[in-house]
């Protein structure tokens, strides 16, 4: 088999992945098992989950209450059995105020016919801590002062 066929499969899977997360207010969770392997490992800065049932519950929970949410895909690198997708997530959540929050991140996925590993990497400070009263002020102060000292 040539390398072109796996590359096509990977490209198609990445496009399905991006469509799945297009609107985080209304994820098509009924389609999760067609995209993810039943024993998928999912990691982000807060969780490590195994299985589509756990991923379904997690995604359902985090999308609850989001009044606006979308991904802007910036770049991607697709290999024979893995891909890296760079993105900005734009969202509004009432618990974090009413303004639009933008977080830069990256997803690594590993796959055969479906995704069996998915890891999201992003800055929890930019996503959450900076928007929580008291903690937010301290986080922003630390970030500002650490950047000055590192220049």
HELIX and SHEET records of a PDB file:
HELIX    1   1 UNK A    3  UNK A   20  1                                  18    
HELIX    2   2 UNK A   29  UNK A   31  5                                   3    
HELIX    3   3 UNK A   32  UNK A   35  1                                   4    
HELIX    4   4 UNK A   52  UNK A   63  1                                  12    
HELIX    5   5 UNK A   94  UNK A   96  5                                   3    
HELIX    6   6 UNK A  124  UNK A  127  1                                   4    
HELIX    7   7 UNK A  129  UNK A  131  5                                   3    
HELIX    8   8 UNK A  135  UNK A  150  1                                  16    
SHEET    1   A 6 UNK A  48  UNK A  50  0                                        
SHEET    2   A 6 UNK A  36  UNK A  43 -1                                        
SHEET    3   A 6 UNK A 115  UNK A 122  1                                        
SHEET    4   A 6 UNK A 101  UNK A 111 -1                                        
SHEET    5   A 6 UNK A  82  UNK A  93 -1                                        
SHEET    6   A 6 UNK A  66  UNK A  78 -1                                        
END                                                                             
